[in-house]
């Protein structure tokens, strides 16, 4: 009985892994634009409580 449960669990994990490998093309491709530089992260204001 324990072997059957282990075999079933292994089968389920393998079947999910195979299903997860399917890839789909993107619906939309967006190209970003350069907006300039920002200040360094260390100079941003912090919201300390």
Buried (B, 14 or more C-beta within 10 A) or exposed (E): EEEEEEEEEEEEEEEEEEEEEEEEEEEEEEEEEEEEEEEEEEEEEEEEE
